[in-house]
Amino acid sequence: MVPNNDRIKHKRNIIIGSLMLLMSVLCIVMTIMFIYVSNTANARIDGIREDYRKVADRRDAKVTRLTKQVAEIQAQMATLPDKTATKTADKVNQVVKEDEGK
């Protein structure tokens, strides 16, 4: 027969071992949860980055289109003073010729 003192030590060792095993299982479960949450968050972040990449591509395309339009308008504006000056000179010449004829 086992003395009473040894029985208490044995019971204490079993309780401590069970507690350590329970803590190890808890750590394993928490690690698994962390990995799952981390992977899910990374997938969401990748989706958000893809959305912003699409928005940036659309914005760049719009900027390119507007740049071309501005270049066309600037080209039109550059020729406008020449046309206006020519028309004005033609009208002045016409008025001068009319005045000379009077």
Secondary structure in CASP SS format (residue, H / E / C, confidence):
PFRMAT SS
TARGET T0000
AUTHOR 0000-0000-0000
METHOD secondary structure of the structure
MODEL  1
M C 1.00
V C 1.00
P C 1.00
N H 1.00
N H 1.00
D H 1.00
R H 1.00
I H 1.00
K H 1.00
H H 1.00
K H 1.00
R H 1.00
N H 1.00
I H 1.00
I H 1.00
I H 1.00
G H 1.00
S H 1.00
L H 1.00
M H 1.00
L H 1.00
L H 1.00
M H 1.00
S H 1.00
V H 1.00
L H 1.00
C H 1.00
I H 1.00
V H 1.00
M H 1.00
T H 1.00
I H 1.00
M H 1.00
F H 1.00
I H 1.00
Y H 1.00
V H 1.00
S H 1.00
N H 1.00
T H 1.00
A H 1.00
N H 1.00
A H 1.00
R H 1.00
I H 1.00
D H 1.00
G H 1.00
I H 1.00
R H 1.00
E H 1.00
D H 1.00
Y H 1.00
R H 1.00
K H 1.00
V H 1.00
A H 1.00
D H 1.00
R H 1.00
R H 1.00
D H 1.00
A H 1.00
K H 1.00
V H 1.00
T H 1.00
R H 1.00
L H 1.00
T H 1.00
K H 1.00
Q H 1.00
V H 1.00
A H 1.00
E H 1.00
I H 1.00
Q H 1.00
A H 1.00
Q H 1.00
M H 1.00
A H 1.00
T H 1.00
L H 1.00
P H 1.00
D H 1.00
K H 1.00
T H 1.00
A H 1.00
T H 1.00
K H 1.00
T H 1.00
A H 1.00
D H 1.00
K H 1.00
V H 1.00
N H 1.00
Q H 1.00
V H 1.00
V H 1.00
K H 1.00
E H 1.00
D H 1.00
E H 1.00
G H 1.00
K C 1.00
END
